[in-house]
Amino acid sequence: MDTTTAMQRAGQNCGNLMFQYAVYNLIDEPRLVVGQDIPWTPETLSESCRVLVIPSANFLRENFDFTGMVDFLERSNLPLVFIGLGAQADDFGKTRFDFHPSILRLIDLIKERSEKVSVRGEFTAQVLESFGITDIEITGCPSNLINPAPDFADMIERKLKRPMRYFITHADEPWPKNPRKNLVERRLVKWTLSGQGIMVQQSVPEEIKYLRQNNPFSTERVSDNFEASLTQALMPERTVEDLREFVAMKLRTYYSADQWMEDSSKFDFSVGLRLHGNMAAWQSGTPALWITHDSRTQELVETMALPNIGMEDFLKNCETVEDAWKRIDFDPAFYADRRGELRQRVDSVFDAAGIRTRES
């Protein structure tokens, strides 16, 4: 595929593949994927299925027009199951939202057609409750439930007891609105350049076009000044030639959840601003540290009891990747208990819709 098509298939963020993969594999009965097994036509959907499951992300956010999807959901005339639904804001204190009319219609659909809704954290639950929705289960992200091994938490603990040699960092965006995020990004790039690590870019289409420019199926090209601009954003003390070497040798993107986790399992540590990039490593048994920077990431890591550090704390106290490694605070027994509780909550949402799930 060319990059535009590939990113459209991934919802403009390859991290979506992780929680979609998770939801698909939790269901233990015949499943049809809309757009793959059946077309995006409400009539076909209504004829083929009894319920529509929506792996959800930060749908409840301002400045977001969701009209196309909401029109489709309305016309399907099926019961709806939302898994991992999230509200996005700069901080937990936000109480008033200027949602697009399509988001208000989405909230009405949840009231009308969902027996229960799975949300990623307490903040999202409060937002929905303010709109009169009370049948809520706080579940975190379903990607936390991918690895079915009964000793999964112990897998993480065993790696934590070994030396940290090889690591993965996770890119966010080269030109963020928040300049503090750019400082984090540059630090992660610096570690990756000089250390035994790779970096994963999952959500910036222009950067991924550049990354894939030698793929014969990716015929799109970035602008002539893109290399210089990206060099200045990520490694201002380096040259364009250094950027080219970094992209060829150190930068990755993934369009397969299985391959992403397979590669991540080879490393000792994962760190970055991206929830699902870290989660790909975590589910493969690789310890991770989530750098939090907004309400979305904060409520997710708190709900799922994942090792985390605030962005300002990271900038102040993590000069080296070894510093970040030492900041992992992980209690395998506590995490396993929390994960088991979250799994029961997810199961209750599916059960309310009459959907069978795989055994825990």
C-alpha positions, -999 to +999 in steps of 0.1 A: +000+000+000+009+036-003+012+054+030-020+074+027-040+041+022-022+023+050-027+052+075-064+054+065-067+016+072-051+022+106-072+052+115-043+076+111-026+059+140-010+025+140-016+023+178-052+017+169-042-018+157-033-028+193-067-022+209-086-034+179-066-066+179-073-069+217-111-065+213-112-089+183-094-116+203-115-112+235-146-123+216-151-161+216-177-164+188-179-157+151-169-121+142-171-100+111-148-070+106-166-041+090-146-029+059-128-063+057-153-091+060-184-071+051-187-036+035-195-004+053-232-005+045-257-005+073-281-028+055-255-055+051-245-051+087-280-054+100-286-085+079-253-102+090-249-093+127-269-090+159-246-065+176-219-040+167-188-038+189-168-006+186-132-006+199-131+030+211-105+056+218-107+093+225-140+098+207-152+123+233-130+153+224-135+189+213-129+201+178-137+166+164-163+160+138-175+124+140-204+128+117-195+100+092-192+073+119-222+085+139-244+084+107-232+048+101-239+038+137-274+053+136-283+036+103-271+002+114-301-001+139-280-025+160-272-026+197-238-010+203-210-021+226-183+005+232-150-008+246-124+015+261-142+048+253-123+079+263-127+116+268-098+139+261-088+171+278-057+189+290-064+181+326-088+162+349-103+195+362-122+203+329-159+201+334-174+220+304-169+208+269-177+224+235-184+191+217-193+190+180-230+181+174-219+147+161-204+139+195-236+148+213-255+125+189-230+098+198-237+102+235-275+099+227-268+067+208-249+053+238-280+061+260-303+044+235-285+013+223-258+004+249-267-018+279-233-010+294-203+010+282-166+004+289-146+035+295-109+039+300-109+058+333-126+078+361-124+111+341-143+096+312-169+081+335-175+115+350-179+131+316-205+105+306-223+107+340-227+145+334-247+136+303-269+111+322-251+078+313-246+057+344-243+021+332-205+024+331-175+001+337-141+015+341-118-009+323-087+009+310-077+000+275-085-035+262-049-037+249-039-044+285-056-078+281-038-091+250-013-115+266-033-145+280-004-161+300-014-167+336+020-156+347+021-125+326+030-101+354+058-124+364+072-122+328+076-084+333+092-089+367+117-114+354+130-090+328+132-062+354+157-083+373+180-086+343+204-059+330+189-033+307+209-033+275+185-028+245+156-004+245+127+010+224+116+046+224+083+059+211+080+090+190+051+114+194+051+143+170+081+164+157+062+197+158+039+196+189+019+225+201+034+220+235+071+228+234+078+206+264+068+176+244+094+185+218+120+185+245+109+149+255+110+139+218+145+152+213+158+135+244+143+102+233+159+106+198+192+114+214+191+082+235+182+062+204+209+077+183+237+070+208+224+039+225+214+003+217+178+011+208+152+017+181+124+043+179+088+036+167+067+062+149+031+053+148+010+084+141+026+112+120+017+104+083+043+128+068+071+112+089+059+077+080+058+086+043+095+097+047+103+065+066+087+044+038+101+063+008+121+033-004+092+009-003+082+004-040+045+004-030+048+038-013+050+062-042+043+094-023+071+118-016+075+145+011+083+181+002+118+191-007+125+209+026+110+181+048+144+165+057+158+198+069+127+206+089+126+172+105+163+173+113+159+207+130+129+194+150+144+161+162+182+166+162+191+203+157+228+197+164+230+170+137+230+170+099+205+158+074+228+129+066+226+119+103+188+120+100+189+097+070+210+072+089+187+074+119+157+067+097+173+038+079+188+021+110+168+031+140+132+042+130+103+018+126+066+017+120+042-013+121+010-023+104+008-057+122+001-060+159+017-095+159+049-083+143+050-052+165+049-074+197+072-100+182+099-073+176+093-056+210+099-089+228+136-087+218+142-056+240+147-050+277+129-017+281+103+005+264+098+042+271+079+071+255+048+093+253+027+068+232+003+045+251+000+018+225+036+017+215+046+010+251+017-015+253+030-035+224+062-040+243+044-046+276+022-073+262+053-090+248+067-091+283+090-061+280+090-036+309+078-001+300+076+034+314+048+056+302+055+094+301+022+111+308+012+145+294-026+148+294-058+135+310-060+107+285-026+091+293-029+098+330-062+082+335-052+052+315-020+044+333-037+050+367-066+028+358-043-001+346-016+004+373+011+008+347+046+023+355+045+060+346+063+093+351+050+128+345+065+148+316+080+175+338+095+148+362+109+130+332+126+162+318+140+171+352+152+137+364+158+114+334+190+126+317+198+091+305+178+060+295+193+043+326+177+070+347+143+062+331+148+025+336+154+030+373+120+049+376+100+018+369+079+011+400+061-023+395+044-046+419+035-077+399+009-090+425-009-057+426-008-053+388-021-089+383-050-083+407-059-050+390-057-066+356-079-094+367-105-070+380-105-050+348-109-082+328-140-090+348-154-056+341-148-059+304-165-093+305-195-078+322-199-053+293-198-080+267-221-102+288-247-074+291-249-076+252-250-114+252-215-118+237-193-147+247-157-139+256-126-162+258-117-177+291-095-157+314 
